[in-house]
Amino acid sequence: MPKDPITQLMADTDKRMLGAIENLKREFAMIRTGRANPALLDRVRVEYYGEKVPVNQVGTISAPEPRLLMIQPWDKSMIKTIVDAITSSDLGLNPMSDGNVIRVPIPQLTTERRQQLAKQVAHKAEEGKVAVRNVRRETLDKMRSMQKRGEISEDDLRRFQDQLQKITNAHISQIDELSKAKTKEVMEE
């Protein structure tokens, strides 16, 4: 049996808001902290058979120590290309190779750099909140047009608006929690 339009609309809204949060999590994973995290290299792309691909598609990335990333390329001829790509990225990392593996030491962050990263986290979190609020606004517009077309009553509209606001508040508070955790991670030495 098909769902009623409002239930479907609420489910779609929740799904889209969760998508915004997942996107924010990916953005946060790429923000460098003082600790080694393989996701740090997700934005680094290398030329591989005429295609630009992420480093994790040409080798295995691991973090054997808190301040070290290790890349084991599947094709040894890619070592120089990977080293060059990491060096030329905006991450400020200095990879070293022994001919078999690439070691990428993660330097200690300065206090000033930590503060810059914390601001970046706050900015990304605000972008995530804006995305969630945009989804809310679009859903609200759809509900209002349903009410104008006579598909739902004015009382139903108010009730659904309250439900929508609760869903939105839950997602916004989840973004706040993620932001707090990432800021704490960035600021710890």
TAMO-V389879 format. One record per residue. N is the residue number from 1. RES is the residue in one letter. D_FIRST is the distance of its C-alpha to the first C-alpha in Angstrom with 2 decimals. Layout:
N;RES;D_FIRST
N;RES;D_FIRST
This chain:
1;M;0.00
2;P;3.84
3;K;6.57
4;D;9.30
5;P;12.28
6;I;14.57
7;T;12.67
8;Q;12.27
9;L;15.92
10;M;17.12
11;A;15.72
12;D;17.39
13;T;20.45
14;D;20.79
15;K;20.56
16;R;23.19
17;M;25.40
18;L;25.32
19;G;26.33
20;A;29.29
21;I;30.29
22;E;30.18
23;N;32.35
24;L;34.70
25;K;35.03
26;R;36.09
27;E;38.56
28;F;39.97
29;A;40.43
30;M;42.68
31;I;44.91
32;R;47.96
33;T;49.04
34;G;52.14
35;R;50.29
36;A;49.47
37;N;45.82
38;P;44.82
39;A;42.26
40;L;45.37
41;L;46.01
42;D;42.52
43;R;43.89
44;V;46.98
45;R;46.75
46;V;49.23
47;E;50.17
48;Y;49.17
49;Y;49.77
50;G;49.55
51;E;46.32
52;K;46.02
53;V;43.99
54;P;43.57
55;V;46.18
56;N;43.64
57;Q;43.03
58;V;46.71
59;G;47.43
60;T;46.47
61;I;46.81
62;S;47.60
63;A;49.11
64;P;51.68
65;E;53.34
66;P;52.29
67;R;54.30
68;L;53.94
69;L;51.43
70;M;52.18
71;I;51.01
72;Q;51.51
73;P;51.21
74;W;50.18
75;D;52.73
76;K;56.07
77;S;57.00
78;M;54.29
79;I;56.09
80;K;58.18
81;T;55.26
82;I;53.12
83;V;56.09
84;D;56.77
85;A;53.16
86;I;53.05
87;T;56.51
88;S;55.69
89;S;52.38
90;D;52.42
91;L;51.94
92;G;55.69
93;L;55.67
94;N;58.55
95;P;57.44
96;M;60.02
97;S;60.01
98;D;62.10
99;G;61.18
100;N;58.40
101;V;56.20
102;I;55.83
103;R;56.27
104;V;55.10
105;P;56.65
106;I;54.79
107;P;57.52
108;Q;57.68
109;L;56.33
110;T;58.76
111;T;58.05
112;E;57.90
113;R;55.37
114;R;53.23
115;Q;53.23
116;Q;52.24
117;L;49.34
118;A;48.27
119;K;48.26
120;Q;46.20
121;V;43.64
122;A;43.56
123;H;43.14
124;K;40.23
125;A;38.56
126;E;39.03
127;E;37.49
128;G;34.43
129;K;34.24
130;V;34.60
131;A;31.72
132;V;29.47
133;R;30.78
134;N;30.17
135;V;26.48
136;R;26.50
137;R;28.40
138;E;26.07
139;T;23.01
140;L;25.14
141;D;26.10
142;K;22.53
143;M;21.87
144;R;25.12
145;S;24.33
146;M;21.01
147;Q;23.23
148;K;25.84
149;R;23.45
150;G;22.47
151;E;18.79
152;I;19.72
153;S;22.85
154;E;25.86
155;D;25.29
156;D;21.75
157;L;23.38
158;R;26.00
159;R;23.65
160;F;21.55
161;Q;24.93
162;D;26.03
163;Q;22.98
164;L;23.65
165;Q;27.30
166;K;26.69
167;I;24.68
168;T;27.50
169;N;30.20
170;A;28.81
171;H;28.89
172;I;32.32
173;S;33.70
174;Q;32.50
175;I;34.42
176;D;37.42
177;E;37.39
178;L;37.27
179;S;40.05
180;K;42.18
181;A;41.90
182;K;42.78
183;T;45.65
184;K;47.00
185;E;46.83
186;V;48.67
187;M;51.32
188;E;52.24
189;E;55.30
